[in-house]
Amino acid sequence: MNQFDRHRRLRSSKSMRALVRENHVRKEDLIYPLFIIEGTNIKREVSSMPGVFNYSLDRLEEEIKEIVDLGLQSVLLFGVPEHKDPEGSEAYHDHGIVQEAIRKVKEWAPQLTVIADTCLCEYTSTGHCGLVKDGDVDNDASLPLHVQTAITQAQAGADIIAPSSMMDGFVTAIREGLDQNGFSHIPIMSYGVKYASAYYGPFRDAAQSAPGEGDRKGYQMDPANRREAFRESQSDVEQGADFMIVKPALAFMDIIRDMRDSLDMPIVAYNVSGEYAMIKAASLNDWVDEERIVMETMVGFKRAGADLIVTYFAKDVCRYLEGDYA
């Protein structure tokens, strides 16, 4: 009989498969996004994201307690203000909704790493990530507002600033602003490789941030482009970024791998709202095994090269890891 390789020897049992497993998902790898809304006694499910809620500050503590009990160590905060204006002034107000949420979370769970999304889109009446002038987002005029947002978030106690506007120069402007205001120790988690994607749809329901006119293709990246990610990321590294986010993740695993191979820093995969909603919808219709699909997806991000994963499945993954997943 001809000789052949016996690869199945290393798949023969659950314990054997665990012994030789190459990639692992840990609770420490996960970052859980939270949407904080102004008002009282609000815990409102996002219609397009089953299991994801908007929380008012007075209902947030119960969610933070559950997060801590599950073993999660990092959260990413988004704000949904009552008042919006063309300048997005609530984004950089000392007592804005995210600033107040940061203070509360650090009071309730000081051990949590609190990451503040630093953008204007949830706060502007236009729904854009910067100041709109003559029908276009004015890059340079928007930068000081992003800087002020980052400073007030750091003053409130944020551990990491995560600028997401894709304005040219946003990292260098925020780094300079933080450093000049005594926050040189605060790292920047840049949304440096962020594509203009249809996968963001449900997020805009959660954050109430859909553009009133036009779209974001003039500042977010073209999904057809790969080499552009190298230019974007290299600029942010040179300007002071400490982490690099690739967003979305599922359709851009080649980009995650490119970033892992080219950058010596933590790579963050953002498992976005549309990716979450598709799996949830299929699961609710009994078309897929949700646990297996979710864990296969998370392992895929790690295999592609992600160190960290921002995901709305974070609480579910913690429960899976405490169970009998293999």
C-alpha positions, 0 to 999 in steps of 0.5 A: 500500500502506498504511504500517505500522511495521517493528518487525522491523528491530530483531530481524533478527539476534542482534547487532541484538537484543543491541544494543537489549536493554532488560534484562540479567542479570549475574553481579553481580546473582546471590546463591547460597543455600548450606545448611551442615550440621553433621557431617563429609564431607557433600555431600548432594543435597536430594531435592526440589531436584536439583543443590542440596546440604547441605554440611558445613564440611569439604566447603564449600571446594570449593563456594566455589572453584567459586562464585568460579571461575564469577564469582559475587560473593555468597552467602546462608548458611543453617544446619542444626544437629544440636541444636534446642531451643524457643529456637533457641539454636544460631542465636545461638551464637558458634560456631554452624554459620552463624557458623563457615561465615561465618568459613571463607568469608571466610577462603577468599574474602574478596572474596565478599559473605557474606549471613547469613539471620537467623532461628530456624526452622532452629534451633527444635524447633518449626520456627517463626521465633520463640518459641512461647508458648500455641500462638502465636509471641510477637513481642516475646519473639522479637526479642532472639533475632533481635538476638543472632543478627544480632550474632554473625553480624556478629562472625563477619564477615557483610557483610550481615544478612538477617532473614527472620522477618517479626516486627513490628519486627525491622528496628528491633530488629536495626538498634539491636542492630548499631549498639550493638555497633559494626556500624553499617556493616553493611547490612540486607537485609530479607525485608520482603515475604514471603508465606506461600507453598506455593512454599517446600516444597523449602526446608524439605527442605533446611533441615529447618525445616518447622513441627512444628505449625500454619503461618506464616500468622500472621506471613507475608503473605497471597498475596492481598494487594497493598497490604499490601506497601506497609505492610510495606516502608514500615515496614522502610524507616523502621526502617533497611532497606537492601535489600528482598526480595520472596519468592517472586518468580515469582508476585509480579512485580506486587509486585516492580514495586510495590516498584521504583516505590515504594522508592528502594533495591535490590530483591531478587527471591527465586527460591524453592525451589519455583520452582526445583524445578518447572523442574528437574522439567520439564527432567529430563522433557525437557518444557522447554528448561531454559536458555531457561526459566531465562534467560527467568525471570531476565530477567522478574525484572529486567524487573519491576524487581529489581536483584538475584536470589537463586536456586538457578540462580545457578551455571547462569546463570553458565555460560549467560552464558559460553556463547552465550545470546542 
